[in-house]
């Protein structure tokens, strides 16, 4: 997003945070309702255009939202969507993207309130690795000819009782409503959103053997110092990384032996 849409999204995020700070608001219910509105706008191009038409008064667009969803969602959800519709959007699709992000953020907030956000982050990462390593699973979850109910049942068998409820909800929404994204890209986006919820960067760490607790702590501290922000480590093991480690933070990739990289990080920290 750029221009007006970026500002509108930032304001919508602030409204969501203020709303979910209240203990009386069910963040998981809010997420489900926002996802339902997202699906509606994704289907109805004319409605999207009406809600993002710069020629229409902001309050008229907010009132249109209330007429459409009032009585079908909670008052908090209706107010949040109405407020989002009041803003100016560069493209009509940006409004739908923003509502989808708000829905996912609300689910992550529910996990954060339950003290399970770290688990959700790890489960999203591990599920992404499973999908990447299994052509059969990826095909079953992305086949456009397959019934949505079959995909939901498959995900429930894979994740039900094994993953946190927020993880299952997030992955199920992604699979059933990919909105043009690949499954891998969608899972990566969810992982980043989860990390941002904790104001941390995500470092994907691939090593030849599992890292010890001490190594994980040292690496996390060194990376946090280098990047100036808290770092969440997604750990993966690949025997082909012989005697070494590969760290990816965003688009930056660091290759080298664990000892050498940690020593180099320590020298930078000391200088």
Secondary structure, DSSP 4 states (H G I P E B T S, - for coil): --THHHHHHHHHHHHHHHHHTSTTS-HHHHHHHHHHHHHHHHH-HHHHHHHH-TTS-HHHHHHHHHHHHBTTB-HHHHHHHHHHHHS--SSHHHHHHHHHHHHHHHHHHHHHHTT-HHHHHHHHHHHHHHHHH-HHHHHHHH-TTS-HHHHHHHHHHHHTTTS-HHHHHHHHHHHH--TT--HHHHHHHHHHHHHHHTTEEEEEEEESSPPPHHHHHHHHHHHHHHHTSEEEEEEEE-TTSTT-EEEEETTEEEEE-HHHHHHHHHHHHH-
